[in-house]
Amino acid sequence: MNNGAVMEESVQRTAARSNPATAMKVAKLPVRQLVIATSLLLLVVSSIIGGTIWWRYMSSHESTDDAYVDGNITQISSRISGNVSKVLVEDNQHVKAGQLLILLDPRDYDIKIAQAKAALEKTERQAQADTADVAVTNSTAGAQSDTASSEISHANASISSAKSLIDNSHAALGMELAKLTSLQAQKQQYQIDLKRYESLATQGAISKQQYDQARTQYDVAVSQIAAENEAIQQARANVTKAEADLQQSYSDLTKTKASLKTAEAAHEQTNVKTYLSDVSKATVDQAKADLQNALLQRSYTQIVAPVSGRVGKKAVHPGEQIQLGQSLFTIIPEDSWLTANFKETQIGGMKPGEVVDITLDAFPGKHFAGQIDSIAPASGAKFALMPAENATGNFTKIVQRLPVKIVFDKKSVADYKQLIAPGLSAQVTVSVTGR
């Protein structure tokens, strides 16, 4: 039995089970027409099913081939000028963060370090001397001030004592003068009595003893007056001396006040030297900073990798004289991502975290997994150097594209990590779950 007969029999059985009347009509149709009708029916059903699947897929996925691998490109340059001694890496070599890349001749910077150390030592010694000078000056000024204060107190006490002594001397002199007056009056009386007794003794009216007694009283009075005159001279000398002592005390007070002013000036000098000592300390800090800077500049003679990655575009060789900021080569980190430019009509349902299917032109047939990391805040045209501005009267609507950042799933690219480089073309399909 051939295939046509088998199919005819199958169709007839199906028609007979579903509807006896239809089975009778089908049995009357030719075999060729029956096969064609069945094929068309299957084709229509397959198309409907395929179209439904395609429509559902397209409505929940967005694709673009305007995508490429992106990544950071770290430019390695020198922070100082110098002569290249060694280049320790080659093009396309993988390096780790902190790895030594280039050695520059450090001798010029070693000399600067030695100069900075010498300057620091000099300023430290000067600061120590200034600090010691402040201490000595302050101690001297304090001693002078204490001495002057003590001498002023002593001079004031001497003045008070001299004034009191002058008053006492004047009082003693007055007493002596009064006593002299009394003695002179007594002498005058004794002199009168002596003359009278002398006349009476001549006449024999009184005894010799009475006359001698009068004579003795007169002589004693004369002696007392002489002694009192000497006492008066001594009292006057005491007054003169007391007045001289008072003047000397005033002179000593004036000199002591001058000494006090000198001590105050010494205190001011101490303040000035304290300021100079502070300046010396600041100079020490500056010298320390200069030394740290010299050491830092010396460290720049060793250029190290700031990140891990592969070396590219090497443009430096041993013996070259490089300048500050000169580009030497680049390092491409291994962590890369995709930048996919979707049309603005495609991003309505996209959000971070959605699954992405990735194919790279460099690896035909290989699919990588990823997910949306973020969506740019503006269209690519707005990030252009000169953004387009549509004129008011001549507007043409152009569908804009927004950059979408897509990160690779690390497991899916584990075997290709060293080969995926920035700039490779890609095609991405996003499973949009928001629709």
Secondary structure, DSSP 8 states (H G I E B T S, - for coil): --HHHHHHHHHHHHHHHH-HHHHHHHHHS-HHHHHHHHHHHHHHHHHHHHHHHHHHHHHHEEEEEEEEEEE--EEEE-SS-EEEEEE---TT-EE-TT-EEEEE--HHHHHHHHHHHHHHHHHHHHHHHHHHHHHHHHHHHHHHHHHHHHHHHHHHHHHHHHHHHHHHHHHHHHHHHHHHHHHHHHHHHHHHHHHHHHHHHHHTSS-HHHHHHHHHHHHHHHHHHHHHHHHHHHHHHHHHHHHHHHHHHHHHHHHHHHHHHHHHHHHHHHHHHHHHHHHHHHHHHHHHHHHHHHHHHHHTTEEE-SS-EEEES----TT-EE-TT-EEEEEE-S-EEEEEEEETTT-TT--TT-EEEEEETTSTT-EEEEEEEEE-SS-GGGGSSS-----SSS------EEEEEEEE-TTTTGGGTTT--TT-EEEEEEE-TT-
